[in-house]
Amino acid sequence: MSDFIEPVATLDEAHAFMAELREAQKREGVWLADGPLAQRVFQGKASREEIGEWCKQFFCALTHFHRGAHSRPRARLTGLRPEFKKHFWENRIEEEYGALSNTAGHVELLLRLAEALGVSRMDMVTAKPNPATRAVMDRATRTLPDPDDFLPGSVVTGALETMNPETSTRISQGLITHYGISERDAQFFTVHIYADAEHGEVGAQLLTLVPKEKWPAIKEAALEASRGFYAMWSSVTPQAQAA
């Protein structure tokens, strides 16, 4: 008997599910690359203050995610093959130290971007989450502590991260083209172009380990999380501020 969790679905089936989920995200209008913030930055229409406010809100969420994700019990990795354990380890050392991209930890990269936009580090660390950001943080608090949700939750994270390559490409191009942001200071986005494409693929691989009866719930959870992220990203735009 194997000591590892064995696949219960093929990778082709998992890829098809993830493709359907991407189409659902786009159909529902929660694909981040098509959202107002990404479009406004790409077109040079967003103010520097607007982008700086996004940095503060995302800093609140990102540091919250790191505290929760990095406190996960190691037991959650029990039964996973070495290549999956390696993925989670690599993800952690990249997020914390920029060890794979040879840049810096992703919180540091976000702080650098904010500084280039005129937002001080003190402003970042004293920022308060707005209601949309708080909702995203609260959802993470509810879902991360459940050991039984580790694999489904990792698939949901992969579904969220599949939006990042296209979104990060648009925003980094906009920052460099319209706002005078250097390639170094835009690294918070550029490092996610390739890394999160890989994370999406790992999410599909992890999905093969999840019983199929749980797949509909994963789809609903991924769409719920996508709605939350879309609302958080959009919350800093003038349209949201005026609402």
Salt bridges, closest charged atoms under 4 A:
GLU6 OE2 - ARG81 NH2 2.97
GLU13 OE2 - LYS212 NZ 2.63
GLU28 OE2 - ARG227 NE 2.27
ASP34 OD1 - ARG170 NH1 3.38
GLU50 OE1 - ARG40 NH2 2.79
GLU53 OE1 - LYS56 NZ 3.33
GLU90 OE2 - LYS86 NZ 2.40
GLU94 OE2 - HIS106 NE2 2.74
GLU95 OE1 - HIS66 NE2 2.89
GLU95 OE1 - HIS106 ND1 3.42
GLU96 OE2 - HIS70 ND1 2.95
GLU96 OE2 - ARG92 NE 3.45
GLU108 OE2 - ARG112 NE 3.37
GLU108 OE2 - ARG121 NH2 2.70
GLU115 OE2 - ARG121 NE 3.07
ASP138 OD1 - ARG134 NH1 3.69
GLU161 OE1 - HIS199 ND1 3.11
GLU166 OE2 - ARG170 NH2 3.13
ASP185 OD1 - ARG184 NH1 3.42
ASP196 OD1 - HIS199 ND1 2.90
GLU201 OE1 - HIS15 NE2 2.86
GLU224 OE2 - ARG139 NE 3.84
GLU224 OE2 - ARG142 NH2 3.80
